[in-house]
């Protein structure tokens, strides 16, 4: 007499063990891919933030960032942006570059840049971010009275 119940139980147990192992393997693989993607995004988003501060600090210390270097950095971000950024960030980055090309060295790009950074914060996990344009500009300028003068001079409300 063949013990069918025991054989079926053994087969089902083996199948469950295999499926559990396979599921865990897939989860680990997915987690690794997400980690790599997060690292790439962090690098790209950091560079996006560093550009503005490098430009500002370069002007302050008398060593402006050369236009050729800026173009290379914008293009490097653009390449990564196409691959890794969500559509909304990709489109806002494009809008920011368009405003920069129209406005040159003007200040109108700050509002688009702020929108871009706010979207970046959300993509990096700060989903409930409440940072306003004023918060960002004060963070950037680090001087409340200068920012108020800036707002008045540029008719920002």
N, C-alpha and C positions, 0 to 999 in steps of 0.2 A: 504494500500500500504506500503510495507516494504522499508525503505530507504537503499538500497543496497550500494549505493556510500558511505554514511556516515559510515556504518558498515565496509566496506572494508578499508576505510581511517583510521578508528579507529584500525582495526587489523594490517594494515601496519605500522602505527605509533607505536603501541605497540611492534611489532616485531623489528622495527628499534631501539627503545629505549632499548629493551632487548639485541639485538646484540651489540649495542654500550657499554652497561654496561659490557657484557661478554668479549668483546674485551679489554676493559680497565682493567678488573679483570685479564685477562691472561697476559697483558703487565706488570701489577704490580707484578704478581707472577714471571714472567720471570726476571724482574729487580731484585727482591729479590734473586732469585737463582744466577744470575750473580754476585751480590754483595757478596754473601756467597762464591762463587767460587773465586772471586777476593781476598777476605780476606784470604782464604786458600793458594792461590798462593803467596800472599804477605808474609805470614808467612814462607812458604817453601823457597821462594827465598831469604828472609832476612837471614834465617838460613844458606843457601848456602854461602852467602857473609860473614856472621859472622864467619864461621868456619876458613876461611883463616886468618882473622884478629886476631881471638883468638889464633891461633897457633903462629902467628908472635909475637903478644904482650906477649904471655906466655913465649916465648923464651927470649924476651928482658928483662922481669922483673924477670926471673929466676923461673917461675912457669909454666912449660910446661903442656899442656893439656894432661891428661893421655890417652894412646892408647885405653883403654876400653871405655872411654867417647867419643872419636872420632869415634870409631866404632859404638856406639849407635847413635850418631848424623847422621853419614852417612846413617845408616839403616833407621832412622826416615825420613830423606829426601827421601830416596829411596821409602819408602812406599807411601808417599804423591806424589812423582814424578810419580809413576805408575798411580795414580788416576787422578791427576790434570794437569800434564804438557803435552804440545803438543809433538807429536812424535819426532820432531827434538831436542827438549830440553832433552827429555828422553834418546834418543840415545847418545847425546853429554855428558850427565851426566855419562852414562855407560862407554863411552870412557875415560872420565876423571878418573873414578875410576880404569879402567884398566891400564891407564898410571901410576897412583899412585901406584898400586900394583906391576908393573914392575920396576918403577923407584925408588921406596922407597922415600927417602928424597931428590931426585934430583930436578932439576928445569924444566925439560921438560914438566911437567904438567901445567905450567903457560899458555902456548899457548892454550891448550885445555880448561883450566879454563876460559881464556879470551873469547874464542869463546862461551862458555856456558853462561857467564854473558852478552855477547852481545845479544844472543838469548833471554835471560831473559828480558833484557831491551825492546826488540822489543815486546815480549809477554805482557809486562806491559804497553804498550802504546807508547813507544819511537820508533816508526816504522822507523823513518828517522835517527836513531842514526848514528853518524859518528865517534864514539870513536874508536881510533886505539889501537893496542897492546902497542905502546909507551905511549899513553895517560893513559891507564890502569896501566901500570907498574910505571909510574911517580906518579900516584894517590896512588898506593900501597906503593911505596918506599919513596915518598916525598923527594927525593934528586936526582937532575939531574946528578951530577957528579958520585954518587954511581951507578946510573942506567947505565950510559955510561961505567963505569968500568965493571959492571955486564954483559952488552951486549958484550963487548970485550972478557971477560973471558969465556963466553959461546958461542962465535961465532954466536951471533944473528945479523941479518941484518935488 
